[in-house]
Amino acid sequence: MFKEKLALVPELPGSYQMKDKDGIIIYVGKAKNLKRRLKSYFTRTVTGKTKVLVSNIADFEYIVTSSELESLILEITLIKKYNPKYNVLLKDDKSYPYIEFTNDNYPLLKIVRNPKLKKNKNNLYGPFPNVGSAKRTVNILNRIYPLRKCEKLKKEVCLYYHLGECLGYCEKKVNEDELSAMVKEIKAFLNGDSEILIKRLNEKMDNASHALNFEKALEYKKMIEDIRITLKNQVIVLNRDYNFDLFNCYQSNNYLSITVFFIRGGTLFGREKKIINTFGDKEDALMEFIIKFYEKNLLSKEVFVPDFIDHELLSNYLNVKVETRSKGDIKKLLDLAEENAKIYLEEKEQELTKNEHKRMEAIEDLRKLLNVDKVSRMESFDNSHLFGTYYVGGMVVFNNFLPLKEEYRKYKVDVNVKDDLSAMREVVYRRYYRLLMENGLLPDLIVVDGGEMQVRVVKEIIDELNLPINIIGLKKNIHHRTSTIIDQNLNEITIDSHSNLFLYLANIQEEVHRYAITYHRTIKNKGMLSSILELIPGIGEARRKALLKEFSSLKKIKEASVDDLARVLPKDTAKELYQYLRENEK
């Protein structure tokens, strides 16, 4: 098929891009030897998901680089730019919670989710794969040690001081030696030494018991049990005071099961398991996973990987020490991580295969139902409001019925919008006008939560923009349950409510509703003033703060003239805010 083109490919490092019949990039890879790698796709027997990938390749391109590191950087850059459907690894992943012990005069313990944003990484402890474990740890330490509890010091002591859980840093003189000893003990515990803390709790429990304060003694006993539960998976694995992350994997039937060990102070501090689809070599898949992992999580000072990974290349990319081992304690840990990955995949593989079959069956049923060639990428919209005001929109993206959460979008709706259809019209237009301007990836299908009217509104926008996108609406019956599909020609199509297709479409419907209403609740929870300002297009975080600094309250903002508001805002935005506040007051 590509014999003549393959003959011209050089035996040099670089990145290659696979395209489908529409010219859309569907897979991006890298290679030490472009010619050898590309030939392997078309001259050898491929199976499973790789066979599916190859069957969709209509053309390929490549970019030669001067080194393997450059090819890796280029591959990652292109994946982020084009978001190819078969590069599943670099789309969505979670960040793990860390405990931050602030480095100031009066330290504070708190849980953070974005450690890469923190300037002083030495004050972070974790990661904690289980957020409940992190919360229990912070709660226990705050109960035992009288640390500062408030983000900013208040003018006078609060309830925590009277409960003996704070030293009253806001107005009391603190014993520096006492504070220093407390900080030392907490850091020791967070680094894996629990003995000091358990000894202190045992002493408190004994004292309370001797004083016949059995309720307090029971409370200390419960704290000791909580500590043991929190630390139960932290077994000593090394004699040395090691701190590193370790990755290994096991592959079967195009599934890659990955295990991550977090070693802190020579102790297995935590572990994480993940199963992903892979369409290429496990070396590339694991390397991409590790890169993605450290985009959202704190980069360890040392990383260990299995010997099939090019650890020098990965080390150059991450700019940290990346190593492997062929013997010794680290090799035993690598083998243990692989064994854990294998066991986890064997437990889940049957379930994964079954779910995969159901999804593919549902996609094929939907394709036939709508009589289209392809229906993999879907986008769905929903609105949320409060008594006809404060409209917001939410959009979710699914690929083959799997959510792509990093591509979800939230929308503030114009303050003059007073109904669902107008809100839908504005959000849909903004979404696809922007995709047109930016040459973004269009969906195969728009899924609307609603019936004929909603589908008609979306179709008007899509026709106006001259876009080749199919539309369906999920119409509810009088019992508020989805019963039929409305196609873009406003035909009603009945589907079996027990079918896989119905269940997957209902899942999209529930997800977009959850996403939109969660955004709305988040805004409302910030308070009425923040809610109003949040929903005015053109007023972001910086301008909200500037308004609050200038006027100090909603009452004063309402009393301000357009000229007064224009001291902080652009003239048009000031007029819009002025008008909205007057209408809202009425």
GITA-V12399 format. One record per pair of residues at least 4 apart in sequence whose C-alpha atoms are under 7 Angstrom apart, sorted by sequence separation. I is the first residue (numbers start at 1). J is the second residue. D is the distance in whole Angstrom. If there is no record, write none. Layout:
i	j	d
I	J	D
I	J	D
//
This chain:
i	j	d
2	6	6
3	7	6
4	8	7
5	9	7
19	23	5
20	24	6
33	37	6
34	38	6
35	39	6
36	40	6
39	43	6
40	44	6
46	50	6
47	51	5
48	52	7
49	53	6
50	54	6
51	55	6
52	56	7
53	57	7
66	70	7
67	71	6
68	72	6
69	73	6
70	74	6
71	75	6
72	76	6
73	77	6
74	78	6
75	79	6
76	80	6
77	81	6
78	82	6
79	83	5
103	107	6
130	134	7
131	135	6
132	136	6
133	137	6
134	138	6
135	139	6
136	140	6
137	141	6
138	142	6
139	143	6
140	144	6
141	145	6
142	146	7
157	161	6
159	163	6
160	164	6
161	165	6
168	172	5
175	179	6
176	180	6
177	181	6
178	182	6
179	183	6
180	184	6
181	185	6
182	186	6
183	187	6
184	188	6
185	189	6
186	190	6
187	191	6
188	192	7
189	193	5
194	198	6
195	199	6
196	200	6
197	201	6
198	202	6
199	203	6
200	204	6
201	205	6
202	206	6
203	207	6
204	208	6
205	209	6
206	210	6
207	211	6
208	212	6
209	213	6
213	217	6
214	218	6
215	219	6
216	220	6
217	221	6
218	222	6
219	223	6
220	224	6
221	225	6
222	226	6
223	227	6
224	228	6
225	229	6
226	230	6
227	231	6
228	232	6
251	255	6
252	256	7
263	267	5
264	268	7
280	284	7
281	285	6
282	286	6
283	287	6
284	288	6
285	289	6
286	290	6
287	291	6
288	292	6
289	293	6
290	294	6
291	295	6
293	297	6
294	298	6
305	309	7
310	314	6
311	315	6
312	316	6
313	317	6
314	318	6
315	319	5
327	331	5
328	332	6
329	333	6
330	334	6
331	335	6
332	336	6
333	337	6
334	338	6
335	339	6
336	340	6
337	341	6
338	342	6
339	343	6
340	344	6
341	345	6
342	346	6
343	347	6
344	348	6
345	349	5
348	352	6
349	353	6
350	354	6
351	355	6
352	356	6
353	357	6
354	358	6
355	359	6
356	360	6
357	361	6
358	362	6
359	363	6
360	364	6
361	365	6
362	366	6
363	367	6
364	368	6
365	369	6
366	370	6
367	371	6
368	372	7
385	389	6
386	390	6
398	402	5
399	403	6
413	417	7
419	423	6
420	424	6
421	425	6
422	426	6
423	427	6
424	428	6
425	429	6
426	430	6
427	431	6
428	432	6
429	433	6
430	434	6
431	435	6
432	436	6
433	437	6
434	438	6
435	439	6
436	440	6
450	454	6
451	455	6
452	456	6
453	457	6
454	458	6
455	459	6
456	460	6
457	461	7
458	462	6
459	463	6
460	464	6
461	465	6
462	466	6
463	467	6
476	480	5
477	481	6
486	490	5
487	491	5
498	502	7
499	503	6
500	504	6
501	505	6
502	506	6
503	507	6
504	508	7
505	509	6
506	510	6
507	511	6
508	512	6
509	513	6
510	514	6
511	515	6
512	516	6
513	517	6
514	518	6
515	519	6
516	520	6
517	521	6
518	522	6
519	523	6
520	524	6
521	525	6
522	526	7
524	528	7
526	530	6
527	531	6
528	532	6
529	533	6
530	534	6
531	535	6
532	536	7
539	543	6
540	544	6
541	545	6
542	546	6
543	547	6
544	548	6
545	549	6
546	550	6
547	551	6
548	552	5
553	557	6
554	558	6
555	559	6
556	560	6
560	564	6
561	565	6
562	566	6
563	567	7
565	569	6
566	570	6
569	573	6
570	574	6
571	575	6
572	576	6
573	577	6
574	578	6
575	579	6
576	580	6
577	581	6
578	582	6
579	583	6
580	584	6
581	585	6
582	586	6
19	24	5
20	25	7
46	51	5
65	70	6
79	84	6
102	107	5
128	133	7
142	147	6
160	165	5
161	166	5
169	174	7
188	193	5
189	194	5
208	213	5
209	214	5
251	256	4
263	268	5
264	269	6
280	285	7
294	299	6
315	320	5
325	330	6
326	331	6
367	372	5
385	390	5
398	403	4
399	404	7
417	422	6
435	440	4
462	467	5
476	481	5
477	482	6
486	491	5
487	492	7
497	502	6
526	531	6
534	539	7
539	544	6
548	553	6
551	556	6
560	565	6
566	571	5
569	574	6
19	25	4
20	26	7
31	37	6
65	71	6
101	107	6
102	108	5
128	134	6
160	166	5
161	167	6
208	214	7
250	256	6
251	257	6
262	268	6
263	269	5
315	321	6
325	331	5
367	373	7
385	391	4
397	403	6
398	404	6
417	423	6
435	441	7
448	454	7
476	482	4
477	483	6
486	492	5
496	502	7
533	539	7
534	540	7
551	557	6
18	25	6
19	26	6
101	108	6
102	109	7
161	168	6
167	174	7
249	256	7
250	257	5
261	268	7
262	269	6
278	285	6
315	322	5
367	374	6
384	391	6
385	392	7
397	404	6
448	455	7
475	482	5
476	483	5
485	492	6
486	493	6
495	502	7
524	531	5
17	25	6
18	26	6
101	109	5
208	216	6
209	217	6
249	257	5
250	258	7
262	270	5
314	322	7
367	375	6
383	391	7
384	392	6
474	482	6
475	483	6
484	492	6
485	493	5
523	531	5
566	574	5
18	27	5
100	109	6
101	110	7
208	217	5
249	258	4
261	270	6
262	271	6
383	392	6
384	393	6
475	484	5
484	493	6
485	494	6
565	574	5
17	27	6
18	28	6
99	109	7
100	110	5
248	258	6
249	259	6
261	271	5
312	322	7
383	393	4
397	407	6
413	423	6
474	484	6
475	485	6
484	494	5
17	28	5
99	110	6
100	111	6
157	168	5
248	259	6
260	271	5
261	272	7
311	322	6
382	393	6
383	394	6
397	408	6
474	485	5
475	486	7
483	494	7
484	495	6
523	534	7
533	544	7
16	28	6
17	29	7
99	111	5
100	112	7
205	217	4
247	259	6
248	260	7
260	272	5
311	323	6
363	375	7
382	394	5
396	408	5
473	485	6
474	486	6
562	574	6
16	29	5
41	54	7
98	111	6
99	112	6
157	170	6
247	260	5
259	272	6
260	273	7
381	394	6
382	395	7
395	408	6
396	409	7
472	485	6
473	486	5
562	575	6
15	29	6
16	30	6
97	111	6
98	112	5
156	170	6
157	171	7
246	260	6
247	261	7
259	273	5
381	395	5
395	409	5
472	486	5
473	487	7
15	30	4
97	112	6
98	113	6
155	170	6
156	171	6
205	220	5
245	260	7
246	261	5
258	273	6
259	274	7
380	395	6
381	396	7
394	409	6
395	410	6
472	487	5
14	30	6
15	31	6
97	113	5
154	170	6
205	221	7
245	261	6
246	262	7
258	274	5
379	395	7
380	396	5
394	410	5
411	427	7
455	471	7
471	487	6
472	488	6
562	578	6
14	31	6
96	113	6
153	170	5
245	262	5
257	274	6
258	275	6
307	324	6
379	396	6
380	397	7
393	410	6
394	411	6
455	472	7
471	488	5
13	31	6
14	32	7
95	113	6
146	164	7
147	165	7
148	166	6
244	262	6
245	263	6
257	275	4
302	320	6
303	321	6
304	322	6
305	323	6
306	324	6
379	397	5
393	411	5
455	473	6
470	488	7
13	32	4
146	165	4
147	166	5
201	220	6
244	263	5
256	275	6
257	276	7
301	320	6
302	321	5
303	322	5
304	323	5
305	324	5
378	397	6
379	398	6
392	411	6
393	412	6
12	32	6
13	33	5
14	34	6
103	123	7
145	165	7
146	166	4
147	167	7
243	263	5
244	264	7
255	275	7
256	276	5
301	321	7
302	322	6
303	323	6
304	324	5
378	398	5
392	412	5
393	413	7
12	33	5
13	34	6
102	123	6
146	167	6
148	169	7
242	263	7
243	264	4
255	276	6
256	277	6
377	398	6
378	399	6
392	413	5
547	568	7
11	33	5
12	34	6
101	123	5
143	165	6
242	264	6
243	265	6
255	277	5
256	278	6
377	399	4
391	413	6
451	473	5
546	568	7
11	34	6
100	123	6
101	124	7
201	224	7
242	265	5
243	266	7
254	277	6
255	278	6
376	399	5
377	400	6
450	473	5
451	474	6
558	581	6
10	34	6
11	35	5
100	124	5
241	265	5
242	266	5
254	278	5
376	400	5
445	469	6
446	470	6
447	471	6
448	472	6
449	473	6
450	474	5
451	475	5
9	34	7
10	35	6
99	124	6
100	125	6
241	266	5
254	279	7
283	308	6
444	469	6
445	470	5
446	471	5
447	472	5
448	473	5
449	474	5
450	475	5
529	554	6
9	35	5
98	124	6
99	125	5
198	224	6
240	266	6
283	309	6
443	469	7
444	470	6
445	471	6
446	472	6
447	473	6
448	474	6
98	125	6
99	126	6
239	266	6
98	126	5
110	138	7
238	266	5
306	334	7
6	35	7
98	127	5
109	138	7
237	266	6
238	267	7
389	418	6
459	488	7
97	127	6
98	128	6
236	266	7
237	267	6
388	418	6
428	458	7
96	127	6
97	128	6
236	267	5
237	268	7
388	419	7
96	128	6
235	267	6
236	268	6
425	457	6
429	461	6
6	39	7
96	129	6
234	267	6
235	268	6
421	454	7
425	458	7
455	488	6
97	131	6
234	268	5
393	427	7
452	486	7
99	134	7
234	269	5
451	486	6
538	573	6
20	56	6
32	68	6
234	270	7
20	57	5
21	58	5
363	400	7
383	420	7
19	57	6
20	58	5
452	490	6
18	57	6
19	58	6
20	59	7
108	147	6
19	59	5
107	147	7
108	148	5
383	423	7
18	59	6
19	60	6
30	71	6
107	148	6
108	149	6
383	424	7
536	577	7
18	60	4
30	72	6
106	148	6
359	401	7
17	60	6
18	61	7
17	61	5
16	61	6
17	62	6
30	75	6
16	62	4
29	75	6
15	62	6
16	63	6
28	75	6
14	62	7
15	63	5
14	63	6
15	64	7
14	64	4
13	64	6
14	65	5
28	79	6
12	64	7
13	65	6
13	66	7
13	67	6
13	68	6
245	300	6
15	71	5
28	84	7
244	300	6
14	71	5
25	82	7
27	84	5
244	301	7
245	302	7
246	303	6
247	304	6
248	305	6
13	71	6
26	84	4
27	85	7
244	302	5
245	303	5
246	304	5
247	305	5
248	306	6
15	74	7
25	84	6
26	85	5
27	86	5
28	87	7
244	303	6
245	304	6
246	305	6
15	75	6
26	86	6
27	87	6
449	509	6
379	443	6
125	190	7
378	443	5
377	443	5
378	444	6
379	445	7
380	446	6
377	444	5
378	445	5
379	446	5
380	447	5
381	448	6
382	449	6
376	444	6
377	445	7
378	446	6
379	447	6
380	448	6
381	449	7
375	444	5
378	447	7
374	444	7
375	445	6
191	264	7
192	265	6
191	265	6
259	337	6
259	338	7
259	340	7
259	341	5
140	223	7
258	341	6
257	341	5
257	342	7
248	334	6
250	338	6
257	345	6
248	337	6
249	338	5
248	338	5
250	341	6
249	341	6
250	342	5
133	230	6
401	504	7
396	512	6
395	512	6
394	512	7
394	515	6
415	536	6
394	516	4
413	535	7
393	516	6
412	535	6
414	537	7
412	537	6
392	520	7
382	512	6
381	512	6
382	513	6
380	512	6
384	516	6
383	516	6
384	517	6
382	516	6
366	501	7
365	501	7
384	520	6
362	500	6
362	501	4
129	270	6
128	270	6
129	271	7
358	500	6
129	272	6
390	535	6
415	580	7
116	297	6
114	296	7
115	297	6
116	298	6
115	298	6
88	277	7
86	279	7
90	288	7
89	288	7
89	289	6
95	296	5
96	297	7
90	292	6
95	297	6
48	253	7
49	254	6
48	254	7
50	279	5
49	279	6
50	280	7
69	313	6
69	317	7
92	404	6
91	404	7
92	405	6
92	406	6
91	406	7
//
